[in-house]
Amino acid sequence: MTLAIAVLALIVAVVLAVICGLLLWQLRTLKLRAEALADEVSLLEPAPPMAPDLEATLGAGNRRLLVVEVLNPLDVALSRNKAAGVLAAMAPERLRKIVLEQASREMVAEMADQGLEVEVRVHAAR
């Protein structure tokens, strides 16, 4: 009876050793893959630096930022007000600012209607 238990214990030990060997082999494979991926990541171009005001806003931690860029503020202004063409010719930056401020107010109102509490700020690029 003790011989049977010893043989059974030996078989269990061999099976466990084989399983440990397979796990170690998988771990080695994963380490090699992680090193290869890290090498690929290091070759990627770095992200452009954030504007200082955005860095100050985000700080450290898990905050996330949704960025919306209005690509056609002058077209929007012209579609809403025909007199905006004169302002666009004389002070295009001022008109862009007005459109962005209006868009931010509209976004806050629309998101509030959806139950989202948001803060919208206009940030200028460096």
C-alpha positions in Angstrom: 0.0 0.0 0.0 2.8 2.5 0.9 4.5 1.6 -2.4 1.3 2.5 -4.3 1.1 5.8 -2.5 4.8 6.5 -3.2 4.3 5.8 -6.9 1.1 7.9 -7.0 3.0 10.8 -5.3 5.8 10.4 -7.8 3.4 10.6 -10.7 1.7 13.7 -9.3 5.1 15.3 -8.7 6.1 14.6 -12.4 2.8 16.0 -13.7 3.2 19.1 -11.5 6.8 19.5 -12.7 5.7 19.3 -16.4 2.9 21.9 -15.7 5.4 24.2 -14.1 7.8 23.8 -17.0 5.0 24.7 -19.5 4.0 27.7 -17.4 7.7 28.9 -17.3 8.0 28.4 -21.1 4.8 30.5 -21.6 6.2 33.2 -19.2 9.4 33.3 -21.1 7.5 33.7 -24.4 5.4 36.5 -23.0 8.5 38.3 -21.7 10.0 38.1 -25.1 6.8 39.4 -26.7 6.6 42.2 -24.2 10.2 43.2 -24.9 9.5 43.2 -28.7 6.4 45.4 -28.1 8.4 47.8 -25.9 11.0 48.1 -28.7 8.2 48.9 -31.2 6.7 51.5 -28.9 10.1 53.1 -28.4 10.3 53.6 -32.2 6.9 55.4 -32.4 7.0 59.2 -32.5 6.4 60.8 -29.2 3.1 62.6 -28.7 3.2 66.3 -29.1 3.6 68.1 -25.8 0.4 69.4 -24.2 -0.1 73.1 -23.9 0.8 74.4 -20.5 -2.7 75.4 -19.6 -3.9 71.9 -20.5 -1.2 70.3 -18.4 -2.2 72.6 -15.5 -5.9 71.6 -16.0 -5.2 67.9 -16.2 -2.5 67.6 -13.6 -1.7 64.1 -12.5 -4.1 61.2 -12.1 -6.8 59.5 -14.1 -8.5 62.5 -15.5 -9.4 62.3 -19.2 -9.9 65.1 -21.6 -12.2 65.3 -24.6 -10.9 67.8 -27.2 -13.1 69.3 -29.8 -11.6 71.5 -32.5 -13.9 73.7 -34.6 -12.3 73.5 -38.0 -14.6 76.0 -39.8 -15.5 78.8 -37.4 -15.6 81.4 -40.2 -18.0 79.3 -42.3 -20.2 78.8 -39.2 -20.3 82.6 -38.5 -21.1 83.4 -42.2 -23.9 80.8 -42.2 -25.5 82.3 -39.1 -25.0 86.0 -39.9 -24.3 87.5 -43.3 -22.7 90.6 -41.6 -20.1 88.3 -40.2 -18.3 88.6 -43.6 -17.2 92.1 -42.7 -16.0 91.1 -39.3 -14.2 88.1 -40.8 -12.3 90.4 -43.2 -11.4 92.9 -40.5 -10.9 90.8 -37.4 -10.9 87.0 -38.2 -9.3 86.1 -34.8 -12.0 88.0 -32.9 -14.7 86.2 -35.0 -13.1 82.8 -34.3 -13.1 83.6 -30.6 -16.8 84.6 -30.7 -17.8 81.4 -32.6 -15.8 79.2 -30.1 -17.4 80.9 -27.1 -20.8 80.4 -28.6 -20.1 76.8 -29.4 -18.9 76.1 -25.9 -22.1 77.6 -24.4 -24.2 75.5 -26.8 -22.2 72.3 -25.9 -22.7 72.9 -22.2 -26.4 73.4 -22.7 -26.8 70.4 -24.9 -24.8 68.1 -22.6 -26.8 69.4 -19.6 -29.9 68.3 -21.4 -28.4 64.8 -21.7 -27.6 64.8 -17.9 -23.9 65.3 -18.4 -22.2 67.8 -16.0 -19.3 69.3 -18.0 -16.9 72.1 -18.0 -16.0 73.6 -21.4 -13.0 75.8 -21.8 -11.4 77.4 -24.8 -7.7 76.7 -25.0 -5.4 78.4 -27.4 -2.6 76.5 -29.1 1.0 77.5 -28.4 
